[in-house]
Amino acid sequence: MPELPLLRRFPALARLARASFGVYPTPVQRIALDDGRTLLVKRDDRSGTTIGGNKVRGLEWLLGNVRSGERVVTVGPRGSTHALITATYARPLGADVTVVRWNQEMNDAAWRVAARLKGAARIIDARWVPAAYLVAAAQRARGARWIPAGGATPLAVLGQVNAALELAQQIGDGECELPERLVVPLGTGGTAAGLALGLRVAGLGTQVVAVRVVPRIVGRLGRVVKLANATAALIERLAGERVPRVRTDDIRVEHTYYAGAYGRPLAGYRAADDVERSAGVRLDDTYSRKALAAALAQRDHLTLFWLTFDGRILD
């Protein structure tokens, strides 16, 4: 495996435990749109050998020192790809995985995720989000390793900082042009936070457009910026050098494509379906289709769409 750009930039981070089940760098695809524009697509659906997607990068750090026989507990909605990917990669390391779930509005991809999760983890269903966290807290009290919803911790965000530095290297190598904006779904915020911080570290002026797919109380700009800067502080503490901070104007939260509920399909945006067919990518209705619709609406300057969903989940 080639050395991660993050470790080349901050060699001191190499002393952190990290599992290695990602496939990097993920390619950047150029798509010619019907109106003559070009859309760049960062194919993070190819980030993992078994299942890809944006969560693989963070879980390498969260599961870095998991021991055989250890218990891991996480939480999420019924169709959580984070929960599925956590179980997919933790079990081969010898861990026993428990997922505490709450209800969500289901779509085709969410049903398929939920079905696959049944064979990958012990599932505890809770009616409400607070109840799920209470059950998870009881598991943690018995010694289980805790991974929060979406894996949104500064340690996991290192994986997304690396992703932005990877993109910067691809731009420098001529694989793609420098985009004016980078469009990514906004759930628990770890991906948007890490990409914004990585772009800052790389000295690139690309703005992160975070397309909210969760309720406003979760998908808040302040929450994303706080997570990004907590990650900057972590790097600074370990590397012993100054790390730039993310500003509020580095990220723009786009609220238009939420559709009223987590998991509710977005109606009336057929252009995303056309791109899905012509580019050979596969989308889910919870995250990636909404983000792609937002990316296609950016009509001035060059846009990069960060594909966070692995269509193999649908097989």
C-alpha positions in Angstrom: 0.0 0.0 0.0 1.4 3.5 -0.8 2.0 5.8 2.1 -1.0 7.9 3.0 -0.6 11.6 2.1 -1.6 12.4 5.6 1.3 10.5 7.0 3.7 12.1 4.5 2.5 15.5 5.7 2.4 14.6 9.4 4.8 11.7 10.0 4.2 11.7 13.7 0.6 10.4 13.1 2.2 7.1 12.0 2.4 6.0 15.6 -1.4 5.9 15.8 -2.8 2.4 15.4 -4.6 2.0 12.0 -6.2 -0.9 10.3 -5.6 -1.2 6.6 -8.6 -2.3 4.6 -9.0 0.7 2.3 -8.0 0.9 -1.4 -6.4 4.3 -2.1 -6.2 6.5 -4.0 -9.8 6.4 -5.2 -10.1 7.6 -8.8 -11.6 10.9 -10.0 -14.0 10.4 -12.9 -14.9 13.1 -15.5 -18.5 13.1 -16.6 -19.7 15.1 -19.6 -23.2 16.5 -18.9 -25.8 17.0 -21.5 -25.6 20.7 -21.3 -21.9 20.7 -22.1 -20.6 21.1 -18.5 -18.1 18.7 -16.9 -18.7 17.1 -13.5 -15.9 15.6 -11.5 -16.8 12.6 -9.4 -14.5 11.3 -6.6 -15.2 7.6 -6.6 -15.0 6.9 -2.9 -17.5 4.1 -3.6 -14.3 2.2 -4.5 -12.5 2.8 -1.2 -12.9 -0.7 0.2 -12.3 -4.2 -0.9 -15.5 -5.7 0.5 -17.7 -2.5 0.7 -16.5 1.0 -0.1 -17.9 4.4 0.8 -16.8 7.3 2.9 -17.0 5.4 6.3 -14.1 3.1 5.4 -11.5 5.8 5.7 -12.5 6.7 9.3 -13.0 3.2 10.5 -9.4 2.3 9.7 -8.4 4.6 12.5 -11.3 3.7 14.9 -10.7 0.0 14.5 -6.9 0.3 14.4 -6.2 -1.4 17.8 -9.3 -3.7 18.1 -8.3 -7.0 19.6 -9.8 -10.4 18.8 -12.7 -11.1 21.1 -13.3 -7.4 21.9 -16.9 -6.1 21.8 -17.8 -3.1 19.6 -21.0 -1.2 19.9 -22.4 1.5 17.6 -25.7 3.1 16.9 -27.6 4.4 13.9 -30.9 4.4 12.0 -32.3 1.1 10.6 -30.7 1.6 7.2 -27.3 2.9 8.4 -24.4 2.2 6.0 -22.1 3.2 8.8 -23.4 0.4 11.0 -23.1 -2.1 8.1 -19.5 -1.1 7.2 -18.5 -1.1 10.9 -19.7 -4.7 11.2 -18.2 -5.7 7.9 -14.7 -4.7 8.8 -14.7 -5.2 12.6 -15.7 -8.9 12.4 -12.7 -10.1 10.4 -10.6 -8.5 13.1 -12.2 -10.8 15.6 -14.6 -8.3 17.2 -18.1 -9.0 18.2 -20.3 -6.2 16.9 -23.6 -4.9 18.4 -25.7 -2.3 16.5 -28.4 -0.5 18.4 -30.9 1.0 15.8 -33.8 3.4 15.7 -36.5 3.8 13.1 -36.2 5.9 10.0 -38.2 6.4 6.8 -37.0 3.5 4.6 -36.1 3.4 1.0 -34.9 0.6 -1.3 -31.2 1.0 -0.3 -32.0 1.3 3.3 -34.0 -2.0 3.3 -31.1 -3.7 1.6 -28.6 -2.4 4.1 -30.9 -3.5 7.0 -31.1 -7.0 5.5 -27.4 -7.3 5.1 -26.8 -6.1 8.6 -28.8 -9.0 10.0 -26.0 -11.4 9.1 -23.1 -9.1 10.1 -23.9 -8.0 13.7 -26.0 -8.5 16.7 -29.0 -6.1 16.4 -30.9 -4.4 19.1 -33.9 -2.3 17.9 -35.0 0.7 19.9 -38.1 2.8 19.2 -36.5 6.2 19.7 -33.0 7.7 19.4 -32.6 8.5 23.2 -33.6 4.9 24.0 -30.9 3.6 21.5 -28.2 5.7 23.2 -29.3 4.4 26.6 -29.0 0.8 25.4 -25.6 1.5 23.9 -24.5 3.2 27.2 -25.3 0.0 29.0 -23.2 -1.9 26.5 -20.3 0.5 27.0 -20.6 0.1 30.8 -19.9 -3.6 30.3 -16.6 -2.8 28.5 -17.7 -2.6 24.8 -15.7 -0.2 22.5 -17.9 2.7 21.6 -18.2 4.0 18.0 -20.7 6.9 17.8 -23.2 7.3 15.0 -21.5 7.9 11.8 -18.1 7.4 13.4 -17.9 11.2 13.8 -14.9 11.6 16.1 -11.7 13.6 15.5 -9.8 10.3 15.2 -12.0 9.0 12.4 -12.0 12.4 10.7 -8.3 11.9 10.1 -9.4 9.5 7.3 -11.2 12.3 5.6 -8.3 14.8 6.0 -6.2 12.2 4.2 -8.9 12.0 1.5 -8.6 15.7 0.8 -4.8 15.5 0.7 -5.2 12.6 -1.7 -7.4 14.8 -3.9 -4.8 17.6 -3.7 -2.1 15.2 -4.9 -4.3 14.0 -7.8 -4.8 17.7 -8.8 -1.1 18.3 -8.6 -0.4 15.2 -10.7 -2.8 16.4 -13.4 -5.4 13.7 -12.8 -8.1 16.4 -12.5 -8.5 20.2 -12.3 -8.9 22.2 -9.1 -12.7 22.3 -8.5 -14.3 25.5 -7.3 -16.5 23.5 -4.9 -16.7 20.0 -3.5 -20.2 18.6 -2.9 -20.8 15.9 -0.3 -23.7 14.7 1.8 -24.0 16.0 5.3 -25.1 13.5 8.0 -23.2 13.4 11.2 -20.6 15.7 9.6 -17.3 13.8 9.8 -16.7 13.6 6.0 -17.5 17.3 5.4 -15.3 18.3 8.5 -12.3 16.3 7.4 -12.5 17.3 3.7 -12.7 21.0 4.7 -9.7 20.6 7.1 -7.7 18.7 4.5 -8.3 21.3 1.9 -7.1 23.9 4.4 -4.0 22.0 5.1 -3.3 21.5 1.4 -3.8 25.3 0.8 -6.6 24.8 -1.7 -9.5 27.3 -1.9 -12.2 24.8 -2.8 -15.4 25.3 -0.8 -17.2 22.3 0.7 -20.9 22.2 0.0 -22.4 20.0 2.6 -25.9 18.8 1.5 -28.0 18.2 4.6 -29.8 14.8 4.7 -30.5 14.8 8.4 -32.6 17.1 10.7 -31.2 20.6 11.2 -30.3 19.8 14.9 -27.8 17.3 13.6 -26.7 18.9 10.3 -25.5 22.2 11.7 -22.6 24.2 10.3 -21.3 25.0 13.7 -21.2 21.3 14.6 -19.1 20.5 11.4 -16.7 23.4 12.0 -16.2 22.3 15.7 -15.5 18.7 14.6 -13.0 19.9 12.0 -11.1 22.1 14.4 -11.1 19.4 17.1 -9.4 17.2 14.5 -6.9 20.1 13.8 -6.1 20.3 17.5 -5.6 16.5 17.6 -3.1 16.7 14.7 -1.4 19.7 16.3 -1.0 17.9 19.6 0.5 14.8 18.0 2.6 16.4 15.3 3.9 19.3 17.3 3.2 21.9 14.6 0.6 24.5 13.9 -2.4 23.2 11.9 -4.8 25.7 10.1 -8.3 26.0 11.4 -11.5 25.7 9.3 -13.6 28.8 9.1 -17.3 29.0 8.7 -17.0 30.3 5.1 -15.0 27.2 4.1 -18.2 25.1 4.3 -21.7 25.9 3.0 -24.6 23.8 4.3 -27.2 23.2 1.5 -30.7 22.6 3.0 -32.7 22.5 -0.3 -32.5 18.7 -0.9 -33.4 17.3 2.5 -36.9 16.2 1.3 -38.4 16.5 4.7 -37.1 13.3 6.4 -34.0 11.2 6.8 -34.2 8.5 4.1 -37.1 10.1 2.2 -36.4 9.9 -1.5 -36.0 13.2 -3.4 -38.6 13.7 -6.1 -38.4 15.6 -9.3 -34.6 15.6 -10.0 -34.3 13.3 -13.0 -30.9 14.8 -14.0 -29.3 12.7 -11.2 -30.9 9.6 -12.6 -29.5 10.4 -16.0 -26.0 10.8 -14.6 -26.3 7.5 -12.7 -27.1 5.7 -15.9 -24.5 7.4 -18.2 -21.6 7.3 -15.7 -22.1 3.8 -14.4 -22.5 4.9 -10.8 -25.2 3.8 -8.3 -26.9 6.0 -5.8 -28.9 5.7 -2.7 -31.9 7.8 -1.8 -30.7 8.7 1.7 -27.4 10.4 0.9 -25.8 10.3 -2.6 -28.8 11.0 -4.8 -29.5 14.2 -2.8 -25.9 15.3 -3.0 -25.7 14.6 -6.7 -28.8 16.7 -7.3 -27.2 19.6 -5.5 -23.9 19.1 -7.4 -25.8 19.3 -10.7 -27.4 22.5 -9.7 -24.0 24.3 -9.3 -23.9 25.8 -12.7 -21.0 28.2 -12.4 -17.4 27.0 -12.2 -16.2 23.4 -11.9 -17.8 21.1 -9.3 -16.6 17.8 -7.8 -19.2 15.4 -6.4 -17.9 13.1 -3.7 -19.6 9.7 -4.2 -20.0 8.3 -0.7 -22.2 5.3 -1.4 -21.0 1.9 -2.7 -23.6 0.4 -5.1 -22.4 -3.1 -4.3 -24.6 -2.8 -1.2 -27.6 -3.1 -3.6 -26.5 -6.4 -5.0 
